[in-house]
């Protein structure tokens, strides 16, 4: 699994699932907290649910525990590493 392609795919998934079409994947920094003002995404709890469902659908990884979700879905870097580890 190519980690750079995975990061790009995750950014596209977040943009699509959270209906943030006014931002491009290149505008999302890999090391910025996704649920912070710094990301520019303005994500909320409904977006978190959408992201969780998309990760399950696309990668077969369930993140039903809110604590685990907050631990894993922090940055694109952290999320991509988690998915890569789960698929090894």
C-alpha positions in Angstrom: 0.0 0.0 0.0 1.5 3.3 -1.1 1.3 5.7 1.9 1.3 8.9 -0.2 -1.6 7.6 -2.4 -3.4 6.5 0.8 -3.1 10.0 2.3 -4.4 11.5 -0.9 -7.3 9.0 -1.0 -8.2 9.8 2.6 -8.2 13.6 1.9 -10.5 13.0 -1.1 -12.8 10.8 1.1 -13.1 13.4 3.8 -13.8 16.1 1.2 -16.5 14.0 -0.4 -18.1 12.5 2.6 -18.2 15.7 4.6 -19.3 17.8 1.6 -16.3 20.1 1.7 -16.0 20.6 -2.0 -14.6 24.2 -1.5 -11.3 22.7 -0.5 -8.9 20.5 -2.4 -6.8 17.6 -1.1 -3.6 19.7 -1.6 -5.0 22.2 0.9 -5.2 19.7 3.7 -1.9 19.4 5.6 -0.9 15.9 6.5 0.2 16.9 10.1 -2.6 19.3 11.0 -5.3 18.2 13.4 -8.4 17.5 11.3 -10.9 18.6 13.9 -9.1 21.9 14.6 -9.7 25.4 13.3 -6.2 25.2 11.7 -7.3 22.5 9.2 -9.8 24.8 7.6 -12.3 21.9 7.3 -14.7 22.9 10.0 -15.5 19.3 10.8 -18.1 18.4 13.5 -19.5 15.3 15.2 -21.7 14.4 12.2 -18.6 14.6 9.9 -16.8 12.3 12.4 -19.6 9.8 11.9 -19.4 10.1 8.1 -15.6 9.6 8.2 -15.9 6.6 10.5 -18.5 4.9 8.3 -16.4 5.6 5.2 -13.3 4.1 6.8 -15.3 1.0 7.6 -16.8 0.7 4.1 -13.6 1.4 2.2 -11.0 -0.2 4.4 -13.0 -2.7 6.5 -11.9 -1.1 9.8 -14.5 -0.4 12.4 -14.0 2.6 14.7 -17.1 2.5 16.9 -15.5 3.5 20.1 -15.4 7.4 20.3 -12.1 7.3 22.3 -10.5 5.1 19.7 -11.8 7.3 16.9 -10.3 10.4 18.6 -7.0 8.6 19.1 -6.8 7.4 15.4 -8.4 10.2 13.4 -6.2 13.1 14.5 -4.2 13.9 11.4 -3.9 12.5 7.9 -0.5 11.1 8.9 -1.9 9.3 11.9 -4.9 7.9 10.1 -2.9 6.6 7.2 -0.4 4.9 9.4 -3.3 3.3 11.4 -4.9 2.0 8.2 -1.6 0.7 6.8 -0.9 -1.2 10.1 -4.4 -2.7 10.1 -4.0 -3.9 6.5 -0.5 -5.5 7.0 
